[in-house]
Amino acid sequence: MDVPDLASSLRSLEALRAVTPAATTGLRKWWHGGLDVEGLALGSVQAAATALEALTGSVGRYSVSSGPVAASFDSLGHLRINGAKPQGFAPASGFRRTADGWIRLHANYPHHAARLMEALNATTPQDVDEALLSMTSVAAENAINGNRGVAAAVRTRAEWLASPMHAAISNGPWIAFEPSSGSPAPGRSSTWRPSREPFQPLAGLRVLDLTRVIAGPTATRLLGALGADVLRIDPPQLPELEEAFVDGGFDKRSAVADVDDPDQLEVIRGLTGAADVVVSGYRNGSLDRFGLGAEALLADKPDLVVATLSAWGREGPWQRRRGFDSLVQAACGIAEVYGQEDDGGWKPGALPVQALDHATGYGVAAAVLALLAQRLGTGTGGIAALSLARTAEELFSLPAADGADATGVLQPPDERECASPYGPLRFVEPPLVVDGAQLHYRRPPVLYGSSVLAWR
């Protein structure tokens, strides 16, 4: 199958210099639309499988199949909790008209919804609509983000290409690697090595998960499915949405800790000191003052593998702005490509799934596995950085999608059921095939915040 070689970013590491992409099977096209979303999905999972083969030295063992990939990119859509389908976007989220066009709002989290209402001096949804109709899209975007809310004006692709943000995030590889410049102190280097068990090659690997929403939890969920001890930590003042937590919570433990509390911060710092991997999905710079920024973590522990992801990247005027997949789609031109006419005129559209989130998540997993492979040879770790905005550029760089006549119909995905603290769950499995058999999740999500702040 002709799949975009997203693993090319990994070849900047010596340990992956000569890797060949893992095998892929199945349909090549199944979603309709103007961009090659299938290529992005297949290529990102293939990159993770490729890095896993390099880490384990088992070429041909791990492969990718279209059906599980398509299902995993819509994992929340397949999830059922007590038979109920997740809500998805909150009523206050979505596209709204402005005085000169459209804006995309994100108000799924209560604190973001409150900041949105406050920024627009609104008390009802009707107030929001009326306020937006009196403002330009960019003025509304600035007002909402200036009040620590989240929104993005719907831009044309040409407008995005002319913006300083595009200039900041469009250069360089999909995954940016920074090697460690130090060496572990004698007796302090990690002794972890991959397991020979093909379904659990990451057994014993310690992964500290400082991520939320979709992209980061997607990465760490896959690492957990492969056997890693994944400990997710969330702040007590901003609880995760239950449906998102359940979807991303398989094969993990969950704890709550306040980095503003010196005693709890000290515990977290102890965890990072004994970790093999830290994955961070908070805004650029937001953890620096706690000594939990990527560079500080690597300086303290030179053999640590640190992966960071953000909405807008590490450069440019929006590098510290909050963002989500839907907002990146609106800003970079995807909403324009997927827009369409209806009885009310032209309206912006969206990708068939939140592909920027999921592809970035599998890219993070690929980066972690690649850096672990590199560490086996050098004894040192490194940093990998990804962003949703850079993933969007990767999508736009792929050849234009073929016509609808080239699109096939996938078989319904295999779904599993299990008991959980949230009630019976129905869900889809991880998108990797191991020696011809589907990889499975081993454990359901635990109760949010119920785990001890300690490694197993």
Summary of the structure (lengths in Angstrom):
residues: 456
radius of gyration: 21.2
end to end distance: 40.9
largest distance: 70.1
contacts: 1617
relative contact order: 0.20
helix: 37%
strand: 16%
